[in-house]
Amino acid sequence: MRYEVVEETGEWIVRSEGSELARFSDQDAALQDVATRLRDADGSTPASLSVRYQPKAS
C-alpha cells in the first residue's frame, strides 16, 4: 500500500493509489490517520509514505 500526504491550499490530503482518502487542517492529524491505516493494514504487503509540501511563496 502506498500513501501520500500532500499539502494543498492550507489543507493536508491523504491519498492512496490515486484516490483521496481524507482531508485535514493540520499535518499531524493527516500523519496520524496514515499511521492508523498502516497499523490496521495487512502486514505482509509492503507500505510506503511520501509527504509533499506546497512550495513557499517568494
HUPENOR-V824135 format. One record per pair of residues at least 6 apart in sequence whose ideal C-beta (glycine too) atoms are under 8 Angstrom apart, sorted by the first residue. I is the first residue (numbers start at 1). J is the second residue. D is the distance in whole Angstrom. If there is no record, write none. Layout:
I/J/D ; I/J/D
//
This chain:
1/16/6 ; 1/17/8 ; 1/37/8 ; 1/38/8 ; 1/41/6 ; 1/45/6 ; 1/46/8 ; 1/47/5 ; 1/48/8 ; 2/16/6 ; 2/17/6 ; 2/47/7 ; 2/48/5 ; 2/49/8 ; 2/50/8 ; 3/14/7 ; 3/15/7 ; 3/16/5 ; 3/34/5 ; 3/37/7 ; 3/38/7 ; 3/47/7 ; 3/48/7 ; 3/49/5 ; 3/50/8 ; 4/14/7 ; 4/15/5 ; 4/16/7 ; 4/49/7 ; 4/50/5 ; 4/51/8 ; 4/52/7 ; 5/12/6 ; 5/13/7 ; 5/14/6 ; 5/15/8 ; 5/27/7 ; 5/30/5 ; 5/31/6 ; 5/34/6 ; 5/49/7 ; 5/50/7 ; 5/51/5 ; 5/52/7 ; 6/12/7 ; 6/13/5 ; 6/15/6 ; 6/51/8 ; 6/52/5 ; 7/13/8 ; 7/27/7 ; 7/52/7 ; 7/53/5 ; 7/54/4 ; 8/54/6 ; 9/54/8 ; 10/25/8 ; 11/23/5 ; 11/24/7 ; 11/25/6 ; 12/23/7 ; 12/24/5 ; 12/25/7 ; 12/26/7 ; 12/27/5 ; 12/29/7 ; 12/30/4 ; 13/20/6 ; 13/22/7 ; 13/23/5 ; 13/24/8 ; 13/30/7 ; 14/20/7 ; 14/21/5 ; 14/22/5 ; 14/23/8 ; 14/24/7 ; 14/30/5 ; 14/33/5 ; 14/34/6 ; 14/37/8 ; 15/21/6 ; 16/37/8 ; 21/33/8 ; 21/37/8 ; 22/30/7 ; 22/33/5 ; 24/30/4 ; 24/33/7 ; 27/51/8 ; 31/51/8 ; 34/49/6 ; 38/47/6 ; 38/49/8 ; 41/47/6
//
